[in-house]
Amino acid sequence: MACARKVAVDQAAGSKVGCPAVVHCWTGSHRGGPLIVALLCSACIVLFASKASAQCTARDVLQNRLALKKSRSADLPPIPVRSAIDVPVWKTIRIGTFANSFALRNALDAAGCGSGNSAGEILARPAFTISATVTEVELVAVSAAELGFRTDTVRLADVYARARQLGFGLAAAEIAPQLRLQYLHQPMGEFLIVAMEPIKTWKGEPVILTVANGGAGLILIGQDGSADAEIPVTSRFLFVRSNETALAKARGLDEAAVLVYH
C-alpha cells in the first residue's frame, strides 16, 4: 500500500510558492513482514507530515507571520531612530534593468521566485511601472518600533507619516520585485515590507508588497496597503532616503535642521 495515499498534499498550491517537492517513500516487502511494513509506513507518514507543513500558499505564509507578530512584543524596546541620516544603507539595488513588467515577471519565474496571487496581480496592473533608466537605489531598513511606536500594532498611515517626518521616502513599486531578484540569499523567516504607495487590484483593494522567505522558498507577497491596515510593530520596512535628507548629509547639516525642513 502506497504511503503517499496516507497524506494528501496539494502539489499545485506548493508549486506557486516554490515549495519543495514531496519525496515519496519506499514500501517494498522485506522478511519480517507486516511489522516492518507498518514501521516504514509510520516513518513515511511522519516524513510526509513534516513536508506537508511546508507546503503553503502565499496567503498562509503571510497570515502565519502576522499572527506570530501580533502574539508577542519586543522584550527590549529598540532605540528610536532620530533621523534618516543616522540609519546606514541596508542594501543597494538596481532598477530600470528590464524593458517592461512582462520581462520582469519572466525573470522572477526563471529565478524560481514565487509570488502570491495579489502580488502577481499588482505586477500586471497598469499602475505598476518600470523605470526607463538604470538607477542605483539605496535602501534602509527600520522597524515600526525603531520609528518610535510602542503599541503591538500600528496603522500603516502612521508608519508612513513618521517615516517622512524623519527623512525617509517611499520606494517605487519596481523596487520590490527587483529586490526579490537581487536578494536570493535572504535568510529563512525574514519578511521585509517595501514602503510604497499602494497599487489597487482589479477589485480596488490597495496592496503593498513584501519580500519574504517564509521557509517555503523565496517569494513576493501582497498585503493590505490601506491607510488603516494594522501592522505589527516589530515589522521591518524598507525605505529610501528622501532627496532633502541626502542633501543635508552631503552638506553636513545636523539632524535638527533636517527635521525643521519637514
C-alpha positions in Angstrom: 0.0 0.0 0.0 1.5 3.3 -1.0 2.2 5.7 1.8 1.5 8.7 -0.5 -2.2 8.0 -0.2 -2.0 8.4 3.6 -1.0 12.1 3.4 -2.5 14.1 0.6 -0.5 17.2 -0.4 -1.7 19.8 -2.7 1.2 19.9 -5.2 -0.4 22.8 -7.2 -0.5 25.1 -4.2 3.0 24.3 -3.3 4.4 25.0 -6.7 3.1 28.6 -6.6 5.4 29.5 -3.8 8.4 27.4 -4.6 7.7 24.7 -2.1 9.8 21.6 -2.3 8.5 18.5 -4.0 7.2 15.8 -1.7 9.5 12.8 -1.5 7.7 9.5 -2.0 8.6 6.8 0.4 9.5 3.2 -0.4 7.3 0.4 0.9 8.8 -2.7 -0.7 8.5 -6.1 1.0 11.0 -7.5 3.5 11.5 -10.6 5.5 9.8 -9.8 8.8 6.6 -9.0 7.0 3.8 -6.7 8.3 5.7 -5.3 11.3 8.5 -3.9 9.0 6.0 -2.5 6.6 4.0 -0.9 9.3 7.1 0.7 10.8 8.1 2.0 7.3 4.7 3.4 6.6 4.7 5.1 10.0 8.0 6.8 9.3 6.7 7.8 5.9 3.6 9.4 7.5 5.8 11.5 9.8 8.0 12.5 6.9 5.0 13.4 4.7 3.5 15.4 7.6 6.7 17.5 8.0 6.9 18.0 4.3 3.2 18.9 4.0 3.6 21.5 6.7 6.0 23.3 4.4 3.5 23.3 1.5 1.8 26.6 1.9 0.2 29.3 -0.2 1.4 32.9 -0.1 -1.6 33.8 2.0 -0.8 31.2 4.6 2.8 32.4 4.9 1.7 36.0 5.4 -1.1 35.2 7.8 1.1 33.0 9.9 3.7 35.7 10.1 1.2 38.3 11.1 -0.3 36.1 13.7 3.1 35.4 15.2 4.0 39.1 15.3 0.7 40.0 17.0 1.2 37.4 19.7 4.4 38.8 21.1 6.1 42.2 21.6 9.7 43.0 21.7 11.3 42.2 25.0 13.5 45.3 25.0 12.3 48.3 23.1 14.8 49.4 20.4 16.4 52.8 20.4 14.2 55.1 18.3 15.6 56.5 15.1 16.1 60.3 15.4 16.8 61.0 11.7 17.2 59.1 8.4 20.8 60.3 8.4 21.6 58.0 11.3 20.5 54.8 9.6 23.1 53.0 7.5 22.3 51.8 4.0 21.0 48.2 4.2 21.3 47.3 0.6 21.9 49.0 -2.8 20.0 47.6 -5.8 19.5 48.5 -9.4 16.2 49.3 -11.1 15.4 50.0 -14.7 17.1 46.8 -15.9 14.0 45.4 -17.7 12.2 46.8 -20.7 8.8 46.2 -19.3 6.9 44.5 -16.4 6.4 41.3 -18.5 10.1 40.8 -18.8 10.5 41.4 -15.1 7.8 38.8 -14.3 9.5 36.3 -16.6 12.8 36.9 -14.8 11.1 36.1 -11.4 9.8 32.9 -12.8 13.2 31.9 -14.3 14.8 32.5 -10.9 12.3 30.3 -9.1 10.9 33.2 -7.1 7.3 32.7 -6.3 4.6 35.3 -5.9 1.2 35.4 -4.2 -2.0 36.0 -6.1 -2.3 39.6 -5.2 1.4 40.3 -5.8 1.2 38.7 -9.2 -1.9 40.8 -10.0 -0.1 44.0 -8.9 2.8 43.4 -11.2 0.4 43.1 -14.1 -1.5 46.3 -13.3 -1.1 49.4 -15.4 -0.2 51.4 -12.3 2.9 49.2 -11.8 5.6 50.9 -13.9 9.2 50.3 -14.8 12.0 52.9 -14.7 13.2 53.9 -18.1 16.8 54.3 -17.0 19.1 52.1 -15.0 19.5 53.6 -11.5 21.1 52.5 -8.2 18.8 52.8 -5.2 20.0 52.8 -1.6 17.6 51.1 0.8 17.4 51.4 4.5 15.6 49.0 6.9 13.8 50.1 10.0 11.1 48.6 12.1 8.0 50.4 13.2 9.3 50.1 16.8 12.5 51.9 15.7 10.3 54.7 14.3 9.1 55.2 17.9 5.9 53.2 18.1 5.4 51.2 21.3 2.0 49.5 20.8 1.7 45.9 19.5 0.4 47.1 16.1 0.4 50.4 14.3 -1.6 51.9 11.4 0.3 51.9 8.1 -0.6 55.5 7.5 1.0 56.4 10.9 4.2 54.5 10.0 4.5 56.4 6.7 3.8 59.7 8.3 6.5 59.2 11.0 9.0 57.9 8.4 8.5 61.0 6.2 9.0 63.3 9.3 12.3 61.6 9.9 13.6 62.0 6.4 12.7 58.6 4.8 11.0 58.4 1.4 8.7 55.8 -0.1 10.1 53.3 -2.6 9.0 52.9 -6.2 6.9 49.8 -6.7 9.5 48.3 -9.0 11.9 48.0 -6.1 10.0 45.1 -4.5 10.4 42.6 -7.4 13.9 43.9 -8.2 14.9 43.3 -4.6 13.4 39.8 -4.8 15.7 39.0 -7.8 18.8 40.7 -6.2 18.3 39.2 -2.7 18.5 35.4 -3.4 20.3 34.7 -0.1 17.5 36.0 2.1 17.5 34.2 5.4 14.6 32.0 6.3 11.9 33.7 8.4 12.7 37.2 7.2 9.9 39.4 5.9 10.6 42.9 4.6 7.7 45.3 3.8 8.6 47.6 0.9 7.3 51.0 1.9 5.5 52.1 -1.3 2.3 53.8 -2.4 -0.3 51.0 -2.6 -1.5 49.7 -6.0 -5.1 48.7 -6.4 -6.1 45.2 -7.6 -8.8 44.8 -10.2 -11.3 44.8 -7.3 -10.0 48.1 -6.0 -8.1 46.6 -3.0 -4.9 48.6 -2.1 -1.9 46.3 -1.9 1.8 46.8 -0.9 4.5 44.2 -1.5 6.6 42.2 0.9 9.9 40.4 0.1 9.9 37.2 2.1 11.4 33.8 2.8 8.8 32.0 5.0 10.5 28.7 4.7 8.7 27.6 1.6 11.1 29.4 -0.8 11.8 33.0 -1.9 8.5 34.8 -2.5 6.9 38.2 -3.2 3.7 38.7 -1.2 1.0 41.3 -1.5 -0.6 42.6 1.7 -3.2 45.1 2.8 -2.0 48.6 1.8 -4.9 50.6 3.2 -4.2 53.5 5.5 -5.9 51.7 8.4 -4.1 48.4 7.9 -2.7 47.3 11.3 1.0 46.3 11.1 2.9 44.5 13.8 5.3 47.0 15.5 8.2 44.6 15.0 7.7 44.5 11.2 10.7 45.8 9.2 10.1 48.3 6.4 12.4 49.2 3.5 12.6 53.0 2.7 14.8 55.2 0.6 16.3 58.4 1.9 14.4 61.5 0.7 16.3 63.9 -1.6 16.4 66.6 1.0 17.9 64.3 3.6 20.7 63.2 1.2 21.5 66.9 0.5 21.6 67.6 4.3 24.0 64.8 4.8 26.3 66.0 2.0 26.4 69.5 3.4 27.0 68.2 6.9 23.8 69.7 8.4 22.8 68.4 11.9 19.6 66.4 12.4 17.7 69.3 13.9 18.0 71.2 10.6 16.8 68.1 8.7 13.7 67.8 10.9 12.9 71.5 10.5 13.0 71.0 6.7 9.9 68.8 7.1 
